[in-house]
Amino acid sequence: MTRLLGQHPLIQVDLDALGRPVALRWGDHLESIEVCNHWRIEQSWWRRPLVRDYYKVAGAQLLALVYRDGVDGTWHLERLYD
């Protein structure tokens, strides 16, 4: 099962030397992670652009889909997998 989060909460992400996520933080939770998959979407360039780098990540306690907003540089949690 999967749980899509409606608000896509802001998270903090620690990156390695190549810019890949290695840890996620939100609230009091800190989770070391590994990237399982990565892709980019770019849409609506004629309006407010939508540029996102998506990462499916796995840690000891979670499997999640996170993304980096390429327009404003923020990181968001989009989906949690059971």
A tleap script that builds the chain and sets N, CA, C and O, in Angstrom:
source leaprc.protein.ff14SB
mol = sequence {
  NMET THR ARG LEU LEU GLY GLN HIE PRO LEU
  ILE GLN VAL ASP LEU ASP ALA LEU GLY ARG
  PRO VAL ALA LEU ARG TRP GLY ASP HIE LEU
  GLU SER ILE GLU VAL CYS ASN HIE TRP ARG
  ILE GLU GLN SER TRP TRP ARG ARG PRO LEU
  VAL ARG ASP TYR TYR LYS VAL ALA GLY ALA
  GLN LEU LEU ALA LEU VAL TYR ARG ASP GLY
  VAL ASP GLY THR TRP HIE LEU GLU ARG LEU
  TYR CASP
}
set mol.1.N position { 0.844 -1.180 0.000 }
set mol.1.CA position { 0.000 0.000 0.000 }
set mol.1.C position { 0.881 1.231 0.000 }
set mol.1.O position { 2.066 1.187 0.331 }
set mol.2.N position { 0.261 2.319 -0.380 }
set mol.2.CA position { 0.967 3.585 -0.413 }
set mol.2.C position { 0.071 4.676 0.145 }
set mol.2.O position { -1.154 4.604 0.042 }
set mol.3.N position { 0.685 5.673 0.729 }
set mol.3.CA position { -0.076 6.799 1.264 }
set mol.3.C position { 0.458 8.069 0.613 }
set mol.3.O position { 1.589 8.480 0.875 }
set mol.4.N position { -0.359 8.688 -0.237 }
set mol.4.CA position { -0.015 9.945 -0.883 }
set mol.4.C position { -0.326 11.075 0.079 }
set mol.4.O position { -1.447 11.170 0.578 }
set mol.5.N position { 0.642 11.926 0.347 }
set mol.5.CA position { 0.462 13.027 1.284 }
set mol.5.C position { -0.039 14.253 0.518 }
set mol.5.O position { 0.607 14.697 -0.431 }
set mol.6.N position { -1.170 14.793 0.921 }
set mol.6.CA position { -1.798 15.886 0.200 }
set mol.6.C position { -1.023 17.186 0.207 }
set mol.6.O position { -1.016 17.896 -0.799 }
set mol.7.N position { -0.376 17.519 1.299 }
set mol.7.CA position { 0.303 18.798 1.409 }
set mol.7.C position { 1.776 18.758 1.009 }
set mol.7.O position { 2.389 19.816 0.862 }
set mol.8.N position { 2.354 17.598 0.833 }
set mol.8.CA position { 3.775 17.436 0.514 }
set mol.8.C position { 4.635 18.248 1.487 }
set mol.8.O position { 5.218 19.262 1.102 }
set mol.9.N position { 4.715 17.807 2.741 }
set mol.9.CA position { 5.422 18.582 3.762 }
set mol.9.C position { 6.895 18.811 3.423 }
set mol.9.O position { 7.549 17.985 2.785 }
set mol.10.N position { 7.386 19.954 3.871 }
set mol.10.CA position { 8.806 20.269 3.719 }
set mol.10.C position { 9.630 19.339 4.589 }
set mol.10.O position { 9.247 19.028 5.717 }
set mol.11.N position { 10.759 18.896 4.064 }
set mol.11.CA position { 11.693 18.071 4.815 }
set mol.11.C position { 13.097 18.628 4.600 }
set mol.11.O position { 13.336 19.412 3.682 }
set mol.12.N position { 14.003 18.215 5.448 }
set mol.12.CA position { 15.414 18.536 5.264 }
set mol.12.C position { 16.103 17.282 4.755 }
set mol.12.O position { 15.802 16.174 5.199 }
set mol.13.N position { 17.023 17.461 3.827 }
set mol.13.CA position { 17.716 16.333 3.218 }
set mol.13.C position { 19.218 16.579 3.287 }
set mol.13.O position { 19.699 17.644 2.900 }
set mol.14.N position { 19.951 15.593 3.780 }
set mol.14.CA position { 21.408 15.626 3.746 }
set mol.14.C position { 21.855 14.966 2.451 }
set mol.14.O position { 21.324 13.927 2.060 }
set mol.15.N position { 22.835 15.576 1.785 }
set mol.15.CA position { 23.299 15.093 0.488 }
set mol.15.C position { 24.736 14.597 0.574 }
set mol.15.O position { 25.510 15.034 1.425 }
set mol.16.N position { 25.082 13.669 -0.330 }
set mol.16.CA position { 26.468 13.237 -0.422 }
set mol.16.C position { 27.234 14.197 -1.338 }
set mol.16.O position { 26.681 15.202 -1.785 }
set mol.17.N position { 28.493 13.893 -1.614 }
set mol.17.CA position { 29.340 14.773 -2.426 }
set mol.17.C position { 28.833 14.927 -3.861 }
set mol.17.O position { 29.149 15.912 -4.528 }
set mol.18.N position { 28.046 13.957 -4.337 }
set mol.18.CA position { 27.498 14.022 -5.699 }
set mol.18.C position { 26.097 14.637 -5.738 }
set mol.18.O position { 25.484 14.707 -6.802 }
set mol.19.N position { 25.590 15.081 -4.592 }
set mol.19.CA position { 24.276 15.717 -4.540 }
set mol.19.C position { 23.113 14.766 -4.392 }
set mol.19.O position { 21.966 15.168 -4.591 }
set mol.20.N position { 23.373 13.500 -4.045 }
set mol.20.CA position { 22.302 12.521 -3.850 }
set mol.20.C position { 21.884 12.493 -2.385 }
set mol.20.O position { 22.723 12.658 -1.500 }
set mol.21.N position { 20.590 12.284 -2.118 }
set mol.21.CA position { 20.127 12.215 -0.726 }
set mol.21.C position { 20.726 11.024 0.018 }
set mol.21.O position { 20.812 9.919 -0.520 }
set mol.22.N position { 21.142 11.268 1.272 }
set mol.22.CA position { 21.655 10.189 2.120 }
set mol.22.C position { 20.928 10.120 3.460 }
set mol.22.O position { 21.045 9.123 4.172 }
set mol.23.N position { 20.174 11.174 3.816 }
set mol.23.CA position { 19.399 11.173 5.066 }
set mol.23.C position { 18.246 12.160 4.936 }
set mol.23.O position { 18.368 13.201 4.291 }
set mol.24.N position { 17.117 11.809 5.565 }
set mol.24.CA position { 15.927 12.669 5.591 }
set mol.24.C position { 15.644 13.089 7.017 }
set mol.24.O position { 15.834 12.315 7.955 }
set mol.25.N position { 15.187 14.323 7.174 }
set mol.25.CA position { 14.773 14.831 8.485 }
set mol.25.C position { 13.440 15.542 8.337 }
set mol.25.O position { 13.245 16.369 7.447 }
set mol.26.N position { 12.524 15.193 9.240 }
set mol.26.CA position { 11.278 15.958 9.376 }
set mol.26.C position { 10.827 15.799 10.810 }
set mol.26.O position { 10.782 14.692 11.347 }
set mol.27.N position { 10.495 16.915 11.419 }
set mol.27.CA position { 10.169 16.898 12.840 }
set mol.27.C position { 11.368 16.396 13.625 }
set mol.27.O position { 12.489 16.866 13.431 }
set mol.28.N position { 11.128 15.438 14.514 }
set mol.28.CA position { 12.188 14.846 15.317 }
set mol.28.C position { 12.779 13.596 14.675 }
set mol.28.O position { 13.646 12.948 15.261 }
set mol.29.N position { 12.322 13.260 13.491 }
set mol.29.CA position { 12.719 12.012 12.847 }
set mol.29.C position { 13.920 12.234 11.931 }
set mol.29.O position { 13.925 13.161 11.121 }
set mol.30.N position { 14.930 11.386 12.060 }
set mol.30.CA position { 16.101 11.383 11.176 }
set mol.30.C position { 16.282 9.961 10.669 }
set mol.30.O position { 16.328 9.017 11.458 }
set mol.31.N position { 16.383 9.809 9.372 }
set mol.31.CA position { 16.479 8.479 8.762 }
set mol.31.C position { 17.583 8.472 7.710 }
set mol.31.O position { 17.543 9.258 6.764 }
set mol.32.N position { 18.561 7.596 7.867 }
set mol.32.CA position { 19.560 7.368 6.817 }
set mol.32.C position { 18.875 6.599 5.701 }
set mol.32.O position { 18.083 5.692 5.958 }
set mol.33.N position { 19.178 6.961 4.463 }
set mol.33.CA position { 18.476 6.362 3.327 }
set mol.33.C position { 19.445 6.028 2.201 }
set mol.33.O position { 20.580 6.502 2.164 }
set mol.34.N position { 18.956 5.196 1.285 }
set mol.34.CA position { 19.625 4.909 0.021 }
set mol.34.C position { 18.644 5.206 -1.097 }
set mol.34.O position { 17.445 4.970 -0.951 }
set mol.35.N position { 19.137 5.713 -2.194 }
set mol.35.CA position { 18.295 6.021 -3.353 }
set mol.35.C position { 18.069 4.745 -4.153 }
set mol.35.O position { 19.017 4.055 -4.529 }
set mol.36.N position { 16.787 4.441 -4.410 }
set mol.36.CA position { 16.422 3.272 -5.222 }
set mol.36.C position { 16.224 3.652 -6.689 }
set mol.36.O position { 16.505 2.867 -7.594 }
set mol.37.N position { 15.730 4.879 -6.903 }
set mol.37.CA position { 15.399 5.321 -8.257 }
set mol.37.C position { 15.408 6.841 -8.277 }
set mol.37.O position { 15.153 7.476 -7.253 }
set mol.38.N position { 15.700 7.432 -9.431 }
set mol.38.CA position { 15.726 8.890 -9.581 }
set mol.38.C position { 15.225 9.262 -10.973 }
set mol.38.O position { 15.592 8.618 -11.956 }
set mol.39.N position { 14.384 10.304 -11.064 }
set mol.39.CA position { 13.936 10.820 -12.353 }
set mol.39.C position { 13.571 12.291 -12.192 }
set mol.39.O position { 13.366 12.777 -11.080 }
set mol.40.N position { 13.496 12.982 -13.310 }
set mol.40.CA position { 13.171 14.413 -13.331 }
set mol.40.C position { 11.954 14.647 -14.204 }
set mol.40.O position { 11.781 14.007 -15.241 }
set mol.41.N position { 11.109 15.579 -13.765 }
set mol.41.CA position { 10.003 16.032 -14.600 }
set mol.41.C position { 10.135 17.538 -14.794 }
set mol.41.O position { 10.550 18.260 -13.888 }
set mol.42.N position { 9.776 17.997 -15.983 }
set mol.42.CA position { 9.733 19.422 -16.296 }
set mol.42.C position { 8.463 19.644 -17.104 }
set mol.42.O position { 8.283 19.066 -18.176 }
set mol.43.N position { 7.576 20.501 -16.566 }
set mol.43.CA position { 6.292 20.744 -17.219 }
set mol.43.C position { 5.927 22.219 -17.116 }
set mol.43.O position { 6.498 22.961 -16.318 }
set mol.44.N position { 4.975 22.624 -17.930 }
set mol.44.CA position { 4.361 23.951 -17.860 }
set mol.44.C position { 5.377 25.080 -17.953 }
set mol.44.O position { 5.281 26.055 -17.208 }
set mol.45.N position { 6.322 24.970 -18.829 }
set mol.45.CA position { 7.320 26.013 -18.962 }
set mol.45.C position { 6.698 27.336 -19.407 }
set mol.45.O position { 7.295 28.392 -19.195 }
set mol.46.N position { 5.515 27.301 -20.019 }
set mol.46.CA position { 4.857 28.523 -20.483 }
set mol.46.C position { 4.098 29.234 -19.362 }
set mol.46.O position { 3.706 30.389 -19.535 }
set mol.47.N position { 3.878 28.580 -18.219 }
set mol.47.CA position { 3.281 29.190 -17.025 }
set mol.47.C position { 4.332 29.174 -15.936 }
set mol.47.O position { 5.520 29.338 -16.214 }
set mol.48.N position { 3.906 28.978 -14.700 }
set mol.48.CA position { 4.891 28.794 -13.632 }
set mol.48.C position { 5.531 27.426 -13.858 }
set mol.48.O position { 4.840 26.408 -13.838 }
set mol.49.N position { 6.833 27.399 -14.069 }
set mol.49.CA position { 7.463 26.111 -14.383 }
set mol.49.C position { 7.381 25.130 -13.225 }
set mol.49.O position { 7.400 25.509 -12.054 }
set mol.50.N position { 7.290 23.873 -13.585 }
set mol.50.CA position { 7.311 22.778 -12.622 }
set mol.50.C position { 8.532 21.927 -12.961 }
set mol.50.O position { 8.559 21.238 -13.981 }
set mol.51.N position { 9.527 21.983 -12.101 }
set mol.51.CA position { 10.750 21.205 -12.280 }
set mol.51.C position { 10.979 20.456 -10.976 }
set mol.51.O position { 11.143 21.071 -9.922 }
set mol.52.N position { 10.989 19.135 -11.046 }
set mol.52.CA position { 11.180 18.326 -9.844 }
set mol.52.C position { 12.121 17.171 -10.130 }
set mol.52.O position { 12.034 16.512 -11.166 }
set mol.53.N position { 13.020 16.945 -9.188 }
set mol.53.CA position { 13.845 15.747 -9.176 }
set mol.53.C position { 13.260 14.814 -8.131 }
set mol.53.O position { 13.290 15.108 -6.936 }
set mol.54.N position { 12.729 13.690 -8.586 }
set mol.54.CA position { 12.107 12.709 -7.702 }
set mol.54.C position { 13.119 11.625 -7.320 }
set mol.54.O position { 13.959 11.221 -8.124 }
set mol.55.N position { 13.011 11.167 -6.068 }
set mol.55.CA position { 13.848 10.089 -5.564 }
set mol.55.C position { 12.964 9.116 -4.788 }
set mol.55.O position { 12.258 9.507 -3.858 }
set mol.56.N position { 13.012 7.858 -5.178 }
set mol.56.CA position { 12.416 6.816 -4.353 }
set mol.56.C position { 13.537 6.345 -3.442 }
set mol.56.O position { 14.597 5.928 -3.909 }
set mol.57.N position { 13.293 6.416 -2.130 }
set mol.57.CA position { 14.354 6.151 -1.163 }
set mol.57.C position { 13.905 5.096 -0.155 }
set mol.57.O position { 12.718 4.943 0.131 }
set mol.58.N position { 14.890 4.378 0.372 }
set mol.58.CA position { 14.620 3.344 1.370 }
set mol.58.C position { 15.563 3.529 2.548 }
set mol.58.O position { 16.750 3.808 2.384 }
set mol.59.N position { 14.995 3.364 3.750 }
set mol.59.CA position { 15.765 3.403 4.986 }
set mol.59.C position { 15.358 2.225 5.842 }
set mol.59.O position { 14.545 1.401 5.423 }
set mol.60.N position { 15.906 2.138 7.018 }
set mol.60.CA position { 15.576 1.035 7.921 }
set mol.60.C position { 14.112 1.052 8.330 }
set mol.60.O position { 13.520 -0.005 8.548 }
set mol.61.N position { 13.519 2.238 8.436 }
set mol.61.CA position { 12.138 2.373 8.911 }
set mol.61.C position { 11.162 2.885 7.860 }
set mol.61.O position { 9.970 2.998 8.148 }
set mol.62.N position { 11.628 3.202 6.637 }
set mol.62.CA position { 10.689 3.761 5.676 }
set mol.62.C position { 11.085 3.496 4.243 }
set mol.62.O position { 12.252 3.271 3.922 }
set mol.63.N position { 10.072 3.528 3.390 }
set mol.63.CA position { 10.212 3.547 1.944 }
set mol.63.C position { 9.371 4.729 1.506 }
set mol.63.O position { 8.182 4.788 1.821 }
set mol.64.N position { 9.969 5.684 0.778 }
set mol.64.CA position { 9.268 6.933 0.511 }
set mol.64.C position { 9.625 7.482 -0.861 }
set mol.64.O position { 10.612 7.087 -1.482 }
set mol.65.N position { 8.783 8.409 -1.311 }
set mol.65.CA position { 9.032 9.180 -2.520 }
set mol.65.C position { 9.196 10.632 -2.095 }
set mol.65.O position { 8.286 11.227 -1.517 }
set mol.66.N position { 10.357 11.194 -2.385 }
set mol.66.CA position { 10.640 12.588 -2.050 }
set mol.66.C position { 11.023 13.310 -3.333 }
set mol.66.O position { 11.401 12.681 -4.321 }
set mol.67.N position { 10.923 14.635 -3.312 }
set mol.67.CA position { 11.378 15.393 -4.472 }
set mol.67.C position { 11.991 16.711 -4.055 }
set mol.67.O position { 11.677 17.270 -3.004 }
set mol.68.N position { 12.877 17.189 -4.913 }
set mol.68.CA position { 13.467 18.511 -4.774 }
set mol.68.C position { 12.804 19.404 -5.805 }
set mol.68.O position { 12.828 19.108 -7.000 }
set mol.69.N position { 12.210 20.501 -5.343 }
set mol.69.CA position { 11.596 21.475 -6.234 }
set mol.69.C position { 12.720 22.267 -6.894 }
set mol.69.O position { 13.444 22.997 -6.218 }
set mol.70.N position { 12.868 22.127 -8.199 }
set mol.70.CA position { 13.940 22.786 -8.924 }
set mol.70.C position { 13.755 24.274 -9.088 }
set mol.70.O position { 14.700 24.975 -9.449 }
set mol.71.N position { 12.546 24.779 -8.828 }
set mol.71.CA position { 12.291 26.216 -8.933 }
set mol.71.C position { 12.717 26.928 -7.663 }
set mol.71.O position { 13.415 27.940 -7.729 }
set mol.72.N position { 12.307 26.415 -6.499 }
set mol.72.CA position { 12.634 27.109 -5.242 }
set mol.72.C position { 13.663 26.379 -4.382 }
set mol.72.O position { 14.069 26.900 -3.343 }
set mol.73.N position { 14.098 25.174 -4.794 }
set mol.73.CA position { 15.170 24.475 -4.089 }
set mol.73.C position { 14.766 23.750 -2.824 }
set mol.73.O position { 15.635 23.264 -2.100 }
set mol.74.N position { 13.473 23.660 -2.528 }
set mol.74.CA position { 13.020 22.985 -1.312 }
set mol.74.C position { 12.824 21.493 -1.567 }
set mol.74.O position { 12.634 21.054 -2.701 }
set mol.75.N position { 12.876 20.722 -0.466 }
set mol.75.CA position { 12.647 19.276 -0.509 }
set mol.75.C position { 11.296 18.966 0.127 }
set mol.75.O position { 10.898 19.597 1.106 }
set mol.76.N position { 10.592 17.976 -0.447 }
set mol.76.CA position { 9.252 17.620 0.010 }
set mol.76.C position { 9.091 16.105 0.080 }
set mol.76.O position { 9.694 15.364 -0.697 }
set mol.77.N position { 8.273 15.667 1.017 }
set mol.77.CA position { 7.879 14.267 1.140 }
set mol.77.C position { 6.530 14.121 0.454 }
set mol.77.O position { 5.551 14.741 0.870 }
set mol.78.N position { 6.470 13.302 -0.598 }
set mol.78.CA position { 5.225 13.154 -1.357 }
set mol.78.C position { 4.450 11.888 -1.012 }
set mol.78.O position { 3.220 11.904 -0.966 }
set mol.79.N position { 5.161 10.797 -0.770 }
set mol.79.CA position { 4.475 9.511 -0.622 }
set mol.79.C position { 5.233 8.621 0.341 }
set mol.79.O position { 6.464 8.600 0.351 }
set mol.80.N position { 4.478 7.879 1.157 }
set mol.80.CA position { 5.049 6.858 2.026 }
set mol.80.C position { 4.507 5.503 1.599 }
set mol.80.O position { 3.315 5.370 1.323 }
set mol.81.N position { 5.355 4.516 1.542 }
set mol.81.CA position { 4.957 3.151 1.180 }
set mol.81.C position { 4.940 2.285 2.413 }
set mol.81.O position { 5.805 2.408 3.280 }
set mol.82.N position { 3.944 1.396 2.494 }
set mol.82.CA position { 3.853 0.449 3.618 }
set mol.82.C position { 4.633 -0.812 3.306 }
set mol.82.O position { 4.677 -1.729 4.126 }
savepdb mol mol.pdb
quit
